Amino acid sequence: MKFQEKTLEVSYKSVVILRIMLSLIFIIASTNHFFNTEKTVSRIENSSMGFIGYILGTPEIAVLLSGTVMLIAGISLLLGFKTKMASTVLIAVLIPITLTVQVGQITTLGPLFKNVAILGGLLFFSINSNLKIQKQ
């Protein structure tokens, strides 16, 4: 299937607002990874797909590393600096977090689809790296 290239005019303000609001969840979540590490590790260990948390070694390493990446990439996205790279990195972090903590837990369908929506926002910025912005 081949997609026809179309252009779409988008409000500059809406893109900035989306970028800022999307970045905040990662910045706030990173603080949880630093200040509530044990609680986050416990969620990994008690999840049905918790084995993913052991890919980098221990769940503690995974939590601290993902927190660091979320903070740096979240701030980059917030500032609009290297937006495509920041959103791509955040996608790479969000997918294993979602698989580990959300998938397979029927009681967390809301948070699962929240992560799906966040993934959609990140895909917007990773796909539209060359947004032609006309300030009005």
C-alpha positions in Angstrom: 0.0 0.0 0.0 1.4 3.3 -1.0 0.4 6.5 0.8 -0.1 9.6 -1.2 1.8 12.5 0.3 -0.6 15.2 1.5 0.0 18.4 3.3 -1.9 19.5 6.4 -1.9 22.9 8.0 -1.6 22.7 11.8 -1.6 25.5 14.3 1.8 26.3 15.7 0.3 26.7 19.2 -1.3 23.3 19.1 2.0 21.6 18.2 3.8 23.4 21.0 1.1 22.6 23.5 1.0 19.0 22.5 4.8 18.8 22.7 4.9 20.4 26.2 2.0 18.3 27.6 3.4 15.1 26.2 6.9 15.7 27.6 5.6 16.3 31.2 4.5 12.8 31.7 8.0 11.5 31.1 9.6 14.2 33.3 7.2 13.4 36.2 7.5 9.6 35.7 11.3 9.9 35.8 11.1 11.3 39.3 9.1 8.3 40.4 11.9 6.1 39.0 14.4 8.0 41.1 12.5 8.6 44.4 10.3 5.5 44.5 12.6 3.0 42.9 11.6 0.1 45.2 7.9 0.6 44.4 8.6 0.6 40.7 10.8 -2.5 41.0 8.0 -4.2 42.9 5.6 -3.5 40.1 8.0 -5.1 37.6 8.6 -8.1 39.8 4.8 -8.6 40.3 3.8 -8.2 36.7 3.1 -11.1 34.4 5.8 -10.0 32.0 8.3 -8.9 34.6 11.1 -10.9 33.0 11.5 -7.9 30.6 12.8 -5.9 33.6 15.8 -8.3 33.8 17.0 -7.7 30.3 19.5 -5.0 31.4 20.5 -6.9 34.5 18.5 -6.2 37.6 15.1 -4.4 37.7 16.8 -1.7 39.7 19.2 -0.9 36.9 16.3 -0.9 34.4 14.3 1.5 36.6 17.2 3.9 37.1 18.3 3.8 33.5 14.8 4.3 32.1 14.3 7.2 34.6 17.5 8.8 33.4 16.5 8.4 29.7 13.0 9.7 30.3 14.3 12.8 32.1 16.8 13.7 29.5 14.6 12.9 26.5 11.5 14.5 28.2 13.4 17.7 28.8 14.6 17.7 25.2 11.0 17.2 24.0 9.8 19.9 26.3 12.3 22.4 24.9 11.7 21.3 21.3 15.4 20.3 21.0 16.1 17.3 18.8 12.4 16.5 18.9 12.5 13.6 16.5 15.3 11.9 18.4 13.8 12.6 21.8 10.4 11.2 20.7 12.1 8.1 19.2 14.1 7.5 22.3 10.9 7.9 24.4 9.1 5.3 22.2 12.0 2.9 22.8 11.5 3.3 26.5 7.7 3.4 26.6 7.3 0.1 24.7 9.2 -2.2 27.2 7.6 -0.3 30.1 4.1 -0.9 28.7 4.8 -4.5 27.9 6.3 -5.1 31.4 3.8 -3.3 33.6 0.6 -2.9 31.6 0.1 -5.9 29.2 -1.5 -9.0 30.7 -3.1 -7.2 33.6 -6.8 -6.9 33.0 -7.2 -4.4 35.8 -4.9 -1.9 34.0 -6.6 -1.5 30.6 -7.0 2.2 31.3 -3.3 2.8 31.8 -2.5 0.4 28.9 -4.5 2.6 26.5 -3.1 5.8 28.1 0.3 4.5 27.0 -1.1 3.7 23.5 -2.3 7.3 23.3 1.1 8.6 24.5 2.7 6.4 21.9 0.5 8.1 19.3 1.7 11.5 20.4 5.3 10.4 20.2 4.8 8.9 16.8 3.4 12.3 15.7 6.7 14.0 16.6 9.0 11.2 15.3 7.2 11.1 11.9 6.8 14.8 11.5 10.3 15.9 12.2 10.3 18.7 9.6 7.1 20.5 10.6 6.9 23.6 8.5 5.9 26.1 11.1 4.2 29.4 10.2 3.8 31.5 13.3 0.6 33.5 13.2 
